[in-house]
Amino acid sequence: MNDYESDIIGAYVELEAPWRGYRSAIVIEDYGYQLLVRVSSGAEITVYRDEVCFL
């Protein structure tokens, strides 16, 4: 976990490449170069910032 606040936590994103058929996600943690997102199925995955499009 990071010691700083991130403005993108809670932001809705779309995955550039679907993960198991899911594209919609919400950012739940900001790791700097990577983000922890929760896809619409409820699964949490780590992706690089350039793998998502902010909505």
Secondary structure as GFF3:
##gff-version 3
##sequence-region A 1 55
A	DSSP	beta_strand	12	19	.	.	.	ID=ss1
A	DSSP	beta_strand	22	30	.	.	.	ID=ss2
A	DSSP	beta_strand	34	39	.	.	.	ID=ss3
A	DSSP	beta_strand	44	48	.	.	.	ID=ss4
A	DSSP	three_ten_helix	49	51	.	.	.	ID=ss5
A	DSSP	beta_strand	52	54	.	.	.	ID=ss6
###
